[in-house]
Amino acid sequence: MSTTTPNVPNVSPEGPSAENDSLEDRLYTVRYDDAGESHLDVKVPGICAESCHSYDCVDVCPANVWREGEDGVPHIAYENCLECGSCRWACPQGNVEWTYPTRGAGVTYKNG
């Protein structure tokens, strides 16, 4: 009886040797067709300025769409949005207004 395992590649503990693309390289493969208006907003700007100390919407966004503003309200660069919806679930105050872009606009993935 043989104890060898067939078809198992010899992989080092460090993982594959191929270099991984940076986040910026990966985001470059995503196209966003601008609808002309943002599909993202905050419901009540005062809540962000007065109550938010963690800026979870900024921290959770994989595309750097939400950025902490000096005025206490997150600034939004919606053109980079991946439409993952993470920002609306991360906000502890439920203050993120998120809707799908109008038909024909929004994110398009090139490679997958």
Residue frames as a rotation matrix with the C-alpha (Angstrom) as fourth column:
MET 1
0.586 0.810 0.000 0.00
0.810 -0.586 0.000 0.00
0.000 0.000 -1.000 0.00
SER 2
-0.346 -0.714 0.609 1.40
0.718 -0.620 -0.318 3.41
0.604 0.327 0.727 -1.00
THR 3
0.142 0.359 -0.922 1.38
0.899 -0.437 -0.032 6.39
-0.414 -0.825 -0.385 1.39
THR 4
-0.882 -0.463 -0.091 2.15
0.374 -0.804 0.462 9.11
-0.287 0.373 0.882 -1.17
THR 5
0.114 0.921 -0.372 -0.49
0.298 -0.389 -0.871 11.68
-0.948 -0.012 -0.319 -2.06
PRO 6
-0.338 -0.245 0.909 -0.98
0.925 0.093 0.369 12.01
-0.175 0.965 0.195 -5.82
ASN 7
0.010 0.339 0.941 -1.37
0.731 -0.644 0.225 15.39
0.682 0.686 -0.254 -7.58
VAL 8
0.827 0.173 -0.535 -0.33
0.515 -0.616 0.597 17.55
-0.226 -0.769 -0.598 -4.61
PRO 9
0.598 -0.628 0.498 1.96
0.170 -0.508 -0.844 20.39
0.784 0.589 -0.197 -5.72
ASN 10
-0.005 -0.711 -0.703 5.12
0.990 0.097 -0.106 21.13
0.143 -0.696 0.703 -3.79
VAL 11
0.489 0.270 0.829 4.29
0.206 -0.960 0.191 24.53
0.848 0.077 -0.525 -2.22
SER 12
-0.617 -0.767 -0.174 6.56
0.415 -0.130 -0.900 26.28
0.668 -0.628 0.399 0.23
PRO 13
-0.160 0.569 -0.807 5.12
0.976 -0.033 -0.216 27.56
-0.150 -0.822 -0.550 3.56
GLU 14
-0.724 -0.170 -0.669 5.57
0.182 -0.982 0.052 31.14
-0.666 -0.084 0.742 2.32
GLY 15
0.375 0.922 -0.096 2.92
0.046 -0.123 -0.991 30.61
-0.926 0.367 -0.089 -0.36
PRO 16
0.710 -0.053 0.703 3.11
0.694 0.222 -0.685 31.05
-0.120 0.974 0.194 -4.13
SER 17
-0.240 -0.923 -0.301 6.15
0.747 -0.374 0.550 32.80
-0.620 -0.092 0.779 -5.52
ALA 18
-0.223 0.213 0.951 4.23
0.827 -0.476 0.300 34.94
0.517 0.853 -0.069 -8.04
GLU 19
-0.973 -0.126 -0.193 3.93
0.208 -0.845 -0.493 38.61
-0.101 -0.520 0.848 -7.13
ASN 20
-0.059 0.996 -0.059 0.44
0.949 0.038 -0.312 39.86
-0.308 -0.075 -0.948 -6.27
ASP 21
-0.244 0.081 0.966 -0.94
0.569 -0.795 0.211 42.97
0.785 0.601 0.148 -7.92
SER 22
-0.978 -0.066 -0.196 -1.34
0.195 -0.609 -0.769 46.05
-0.069 -0.790 0.609 -5.74
LEU 23
-0.184 0.962 -0.203 -4.80
0.640 -0.039 -0.767 47.31
-0.746 -0.271 -0.609 -4.82
GLU 24
-0.023 0.126 -0.992 -4.37
-0.455 -0.885 -0.102 50.20
-0.890 0.449 0.078 -7.26
ASP 25
-0.864 -0.326 -0.384 -3.56
-0.489 0.360 0.794 47.73
-0.121 0.874 -0.470 -10.08
ARG 26
-0.761 0.635 0.136 -6.65
0.623 0.773 -0.123 45.71
-0.183 -0.009 -0.983 -9.28
LEU 27
0.022 0.796 -0.605 -8.88
0.362 -0.570 -0.737 48.79
-0.932 -0.203 -0.301 -9.14
TYR 28
-0.525 -0.296 -0.798 -7.55
-0.565 -0.580 0.587 49.83
-0.636 0.759 0.137 -12.55
THR 29
-0.987 0.148 0.058 -9.38
0.148 0.716 0.682 46.81
0.059 0.682 -0.729 -14.05
VAL 30
-0.232 0.950 -0.211 -12.73
0.858 0.097 -0.505 48.22
-0.459 -0.298 -0.837 -12.90
ARG 31
-0.848 0.032 0.528 -14.61
0.315 -0.771 0.553 50.74
0.425 0.636 0.644 -15.05
TYR 32
-0.387 0.740 -0.550 -17.22
0.648 -0.207 -0.733 53.11
-0.656 -0.640 -0.399 -13.67
ASP 33
-0.514 0.347 0.784 -19.74
0.641 -0.452 0.620 54.75
0.570 0.821 0.010 -15.99
ASP 34
-0.929 0.052 -0.367 -20.69
0.243 -0.664 -0.707 58.01
-0.280 -0.746 0.604 -14.30
ALA 35
-0.132 0.970 0.207 -24.43
0.989 0.113 0.098 58.67
0.071 0.217 -0.974 -14.04
GLY 36
-0.236 -0.024 0.971 -23.70
0.317 -0.947 0.053 62.34
0.919 0.321 0.231 -13.35
GLU 37
0.237 0.301 0.924 -24.79
-0.775 -0.515 0.366 62.26
0.586 -0.803 0.112 -9.73
SER 38
-0.755 -0.631 0.178 -23.68
-0.585 0.526 -0.617 60.35
0.296 -0.570 -0.766 -6.67
HIS 39
0.182 0.771 -0.611 -25.52
-0.142 0.635 0.759 57.24
0.973 -0.051 0.225 -5.55
LEU 40
-0.101 -0.328 -0.939 -23.85
0.897 0.379 -0.229 57.69
0.431 -0.865 0.256 -2.14
ASP 41
-0.097 0.045 0.994 -24.51
-0.232 -0.972 0.021 60.28
0.968 -0.229 0.105 0.53
VAL 42
-0.923 -0.029 -0.384 -24.96
0.366 0.243 -0.898 60.75
0.119 -0.970 -0.214 4.25
LYS 43
-0.053 0.998 0.023 -28.56
0.869 0.035 0.494 61.06
0.493 0.046 -0.869 5.44
VAL 44
0.953 0.300 0.029 -27.90
0.233 -0.795 0.559 63.70
0.191 -0.526 -0.828 8.11
PRO 45
0.235 -0.947 0.220 -24.48
0.184 -0.179 -0.966 65.44
0.954 0.268 0.132 7.93
GLY 46
0.214 -0.105 0.971 -24.77
-0.799 -0.591 0.112 66.58
0.562 -0.800 -0.210 11.55
ILE 47
0.967 0.153 0.202 -24.73
-0.241 0.799 0.552 63.00
-0.077 -0.582 0.809 12.82
CYS 48
0.579 -0.814 -0.031 -21.29
0.624 0.468 -0.626 62.42
0.524 0.343 0.779 11.31
ALA 49
-0.064 -0.636 0.769 -19.88
-0.058 -0.767 -0.640 65.66
0.996 -0.085 0.012 12.70
GLU 50
0.138 0.219 0.966 -21.35
-0.887 -0.406 0.219 65.27
0.440 -0.887 0.138 16.20
SER 51
0.692 0.360 0.626 -21.57
-0.659 0.670 0.342 61.55
-0.296 -0.649 0.701 16.88
CYS 52
0.945 -0.306 -0.118 -19.06
0.198 0.819 -0.539 59.71
0.261 0.486 0.834 14.72
HIS 53
0.569 -0.804 0.172 -15.61
-0.713 -0.378 0.591 59.17
-0.410 -0.459 -0.788 16.14
SER 54
0.091 -0.526 0.845 -14.61
0.007 0.849 0.528 55.97
-0.996 -0.042 0.081 14.34
TYR 55
0.077 0.022 -0.997 -15.34
-0.914 -0.397 -0.080 56.70
-0.397 0.918 -0.010 10.64
ASP 56
-0.155 -0.068 0.986 -16.10
-0.042 0.997 0.062 53.05
-0.987 -0.032 -0.157 9.96
CYS 57
0.856 0.494 0.154 -17.36
0.150 0.049 -0.988 53.92
-0.495 0.868 -0.032 6.46
VAL 58
0.577 -0.740 -0.344 -13.87
-0.814 -0.486 -0.319 55.22
0.069 0.464 -0.883 5.66
ASP 59
-0.254 -0.764 0.594 -12.10
-0.809 0.504 0.302 52.22
-0.530 -0.404 -0.746 7.17
VAL 60
0.011 0.341 0.940 -14.23
0.044 0.939 -0.341 49.54
-0.999 0.045 -0.004 5.52
CYS 61
0.827 0.393 -0.401 -14.28
-0.332 -0.234 -0.914 50.91
-0.453 0.889 -0.063 1.94
PRO 62
0.352 -0.728 0.588 -11.96
0.577 0.663 0.476 48.84
-0.737 0.172 0.654 -0.27
ALA 63
0.214 -0.213 0.953 -11.79
0.944 -0.205 -0.258 51.52
0.250 0.955 0.157 -2.99
ASN 64
-0.651 -0.508 -0.564 -11.06
0.685 -0.714 -0.147 54.59
-0.328 -0.482 0.812 -0.84
VAL 65
-0.214 0.693 0.689 -14.38
0.651 -0.425 0.629 56.17
0.729 0.583 -0.360 -1.83
TRP 66
0.854 0.520 -0.034 -15.09
0.330 -0.490 0.807 57.51
0.403 -0.700 -0.590 1.66
ARG 67
-0.271 -0.960 0.066 -12.52
0.618 -0.226 -0.753 59.94
0.738 -0.163 0.655 3.06
GLU 68
0.166 0.290 -0.943 -12.50
0.960 -0.266 0.087 61.66
-0.225 -0.919 -0.322 6.41
GLY 69
0.237 0.000 0.971 -13.14
0.517 -0.846 -0.126 65.37
0.822 0.532 -0.201 5.95
GLU 70
-0.801 -0.599 -0.002 -11.79
0.361 -0.480 -0.799 68.14
0.478 -0.641 0.601 8.15
ASP 71
-0.520 0.686 0.509 -15.38
-0.677 -0.694 0.244 69.31
0.521 -0.218 0.825 8.78
GLY 72
-0.652 0.228 0.723 -16.35
-0.531 0.543 -0.650 66.01
-0.541 -0.808 -0.233 10.44
VAL 73
0.559 0.827 0.057 -18.37
-0.471 0.374 -0.799 64.80
-0.683 0.420 0.598 7.47
PRO 74
-0.145 -0.631 0.762 -16.96
0.384 0.674 0.631 62.08
-0.912 0.384 0.145 5.20
HIS 75
-0.055 0.041 -0.998 -16.18
-0.822 -0.569 0.022 63.20
-0.566 0.822 0.065 1.66
ILE 76
0.319 0.335 0.886 -17.32
0.134 0.910 -0.392 60.85
-0.938 0.244 0.246 -1.07
ALA 77
-0.466 -0.441 -0.767 -15.57
-0.777 -0.209 0.593 60.10
-0.422 0.873 -0.245 -4.39
TYR 78
0.293 0.767 0.571 -18.40
-0.429 0.639 -0.638 57.98
-0.854 -0.058 0.516 -5.77
GLU 79
0.588 -0.086 -0.804 -16.72
-0.802 0.069 -0.594 57.48
0.107 0.994 -0.028 -9.15
ASN 80
-0.501 -0.839 -0.212 -14.42
-0.761 0.544 -0.353 54.88
0.412 -0.016 -0.911 -7.55
CYS 81
-0.045 0.567 0.822 -17.26
-0.891 0.349 -0.290 52.90
-0.452 -0.746 0.490 -5.94
LEU 82
-0.913 -0.291 -0.286 -17.23
-0.380 0.860 0.340 49.11
0.147 0.419 -0.896 -6.33
GLU 83
-0.065 0.998 0.007 -20.89
-0.814 -0.057 0.578 48.94
0.577 0.032 0.816 -5.22
CYS 84
-0.655 -0.240 -0.717 -20.10
0.134 0.897 -0.422 46.44
0.744 -0.372 -0.555 -2.48
GLY 85
0.367 0.898 0.244 -22.37
-0.046 -0.245 0.969 48.20
0.929 -0.366 -0.048 0.04
SER 86
-0.134 -0.497 -0.857 -19.93
0.816 0.436 -0.380 47.78
0.563 -0.750 0.347 2.92
CYS 87
-0.867 -0.267 0.421 -20.20
0.065 -0.898 -0.436 51.43
0.494 -0.350 0.796 3.92
ARG 88
-0.095 0.919 0.382 -23.91
-0.631 -0.352 0.691 51.25
0.770 -0.176 0.614 4.72
TRP 89
0.651 0.312 -0.692 -23.45
0.228 0.789 0.571 48.21
0.724 -0.530 0.442 6.96
ALA 90
-0.243 -0.866 -0.437 -20.36
0.787 0.087 -0.611 49.59
0.567 -0.492 0.661 8.70
CYS 91
-0.542 0.053 0.839 -21.91
-0.224 -0.971 -0.083 52.90
0.810 -0.233 0.538 9.78
PRO 92
-0.825 0.195 -0.530 -22.95
0.549 0.494 -0.674 52.47
0.130 -0.848 -0.514 13.45
GLN 93
-0.667 0.600 -0.442 -25.47
-0.178 -0.704 -0.687 55.33
-0.724 -0.379 0.577 13.11
GLY 94
-0.145 0.610 0.779 -27.07
0.817 0.519 -0.253 53.95
-0.559 0.600 -0.573 9.94
ASN 95
0.293 0.224 -0.930 -26.37
0.016 -0.973 -0.230 57.29
-0.956 0.052 -0.288 8.29
VAL 96
-0.786 -0.607 -0.115 -25.21
-0.131 -0.018 0.991 56.13
-0.604 0.794 -0.065 4.86
GLU 97
0.436 0.861 -0.263 -27.58
-0.439 -0.052 -0.897 56.70
-0.786 0.507 0.355 1.94
TRP 98
-0.725 -0.686 0.055 -26.74
-0.356 0.442 0.823 54.05
-0.589 0.577 -0.565 -0.68
THR 99
0.526 0.845 0.091 -28.71
-0.308 0.290 -0.906 53.30
-0.792 0.449 0.413 -3.83
TYR 100
0.020 -0.487 0.873 -27.81
0.770 0.564 0.298 51.57
-0.638 0.666 0.386 -7.04
PRO 101
-0.734 -0.280 -0.619 -26.69
-0.158 -0.816 0.556 53.92
-0.660 0.506 0.555 -9.82
THR 102
0.250 0.866 -0.433 -29.23
-0.687 -0.156 -0.709 54.58
-0.682 0.475 0.556 -12.56
ARG 103
0.669 0.105 0.736 -29.64
0.268 0.890 -0.370 51.91
-0.693 0.445 0.567 -15.22
GLY 104
0.812 -0.418 0.407 -26.63
0.451 0.008 -0.892 51.69
0.370 0.909 0.195 -17.54
ALA 105
0.339 -0.711 0.617 -24.32
-0.593 -0.670 -0.446 53.46
0.730 -0.215 -0.649 -15.10
GLY 106
0.816 -0.077 0.573 -22.11
-0.518 0.343 0.784 52.18
-0.257 -0.936 0.240 -12.33
VAL 107
-0.072 -0.946 0.317 -19.35
-0.725 0.267 0.634 49.65
-0.685 -0.184 -0.705 -12.05
THR 108
0.881 0.185 -0.436 -18.23
-0.444 0.644 -0.623 47.24
0.166 0.742 0.650 -14.78
TYR 109
0.335 -0.780 0.529 -15.68
-0.388 0.397 0.831 44.53
-0.858 -0.484 -0.169 -14.06
LYS 110
0.279 -0.325 -0.903 -13.30
-0.959 -0.047 -0.279 43.66
0.048 0.944 -0.325 -16.91
ASN 111
-0.446 -0.617 -0.649 -11.66
-0.566 0.756 -0.329 40.46
0.693 0.221 -0.686 -15.65
GLY 112
-0.807 0.091 -0.584 -14.21
0.349 0.870 -0.347 38.45
0.477 -0.484 -0.734 -13.82
